[in-house]
Amino acid sequence: MERPFSFDKIPAGGSIVGRSAEIAAVLSALGPKGTNLAFYGEARSGKETIVREALDRYQKAGNPVIVCEIDLAGLQSAEQFIALWRRKMKACASELNRGAILPFEVSLDDVPDKKIFDLPNVIAEESGKQIILYFKEFQNLLRIEDENFRLEALDRTWSRHKHIRYLFTGSFVNAMKSIFEERKCFYGMCRTQQLQPLDKKLVCEYIRSAFLNLGRVIEAEEVLAVYEMTGGNMWYVKQLCSLCYSMPAGYVSRVTVNQARDMLLSIHIPHFKHWLFDLTGNQINLLHAIVDGIRRFSSAETLERYRLNSSAGVARSREALAKRELVVFDEEDNARLTDPLFEYWLRNYYFI
């Protein structure tokens, strides 16, 4: 039996809140007239939920595909990436041969590094099967410091592939933007989509109905409080609701919500303090301005009020916060923090 408000595993099917448009976008990308997709959003924002649901629906619709999942979370070097790539290609070839009447044979160990990244297309062409390469934390390729490794070279190779569908996902939004939008790597071979926050009404309805189904009453005011504390991030929403549900009361009052909030913050505050530890005073002051909703950081009033020193200092602090993935900027240059609970803690406990 699934635990109420389970947040430690990926939801599927009817337990997914919203995201129908995003799932449809991935499904469209997988189809015969689709295109490769770069799909990015902050950590725990639902990327894997969307991709796995789309892949499951695609396969259940009668599309026999081989999904090769490549997680780059621990990537540090070009050698490590090439070794991982070889292992994944071997696994892909083994999967194609499972139950095959005429086994597909390909010698991977003898392929030189310069040719290794052509292997998925070779395997797909020779086997006649559709292969989907699903990358997780793709932005970590930026960690590689090797003059012989270039994203542009991967772009040239993978752009020629006609029998592979690439799904690039990543949790560091600014780094993914750097690859796909600023450097324009893989620009010609895929489209990009940034994951947006869930609709407020959907999240609030989920909270209300989930408690109701469990025999608990929660009023609209407390539902809104849960939403505002978590910023509508479903990972945090479920953690907070789970803590509320653990308390022996049939009615979810504001006292219950606040007690659950305090427990949730006690879990995450050590991480938040770690994020702040080596920031400069100017960077912390800029965070304060962002949390307060300031837009014109370089105005004389803002510089004085938040002790931001100078416009040049603001630019340097802005770049540093973006590089640390604490802040993202939209198309209109409006700033927001990437972690909603971190923002809530800063606003209500840190900047006082």
Secondary structure as UniProt FT lines:
FT   TURN            4..5
FT   HELIX           13..15
FT   HELIX           20..30
FT   TURN            32..33
FT   STRAND          36..40
FT   TURN            43..44
FT   HELIX           47..60
FT   TURN            61..62
FT   STRAND          65..71
FT   TURN            73..74
FT   HELIX           78..97
FT   TURN            98..99
FT   TURN            109..110
FT   HELIX           113..116
FT   TURN            117..118
FT   HELIX           119..127
FT   STRAND          130..136
FT   HELIX           138..143
FT   TURN            147..148
FT   HELIX           151..158
FT   TURN            159..160
FT   STRAND          164..170
FT   HELIX           173..177
FT   HELIX           178..182
FT   TURN            185..189
FT   STRAND          190..194
FT   HELIX           200..213
FT   TURN            214..215
FT   STRAND          217..218
FT   HELIX           220..230
FT   TURN            231..232
FT   HELIX           234..245
FT   STRAND          251..252
FT   HELIX           254..277
FT   HELIX           281..291
FT   TURN            292..293
FT   TURN            297..298
FT   HELIX           300..305
FT   TURN            306..307
FT   HELIX           311..323
FT   TURN            324..325
FT   STRAND          327..329
FT   TURN            331..332
FT   STRAND          335..337
FT   HELIX           340..345
FT   HELIX           346..350
//
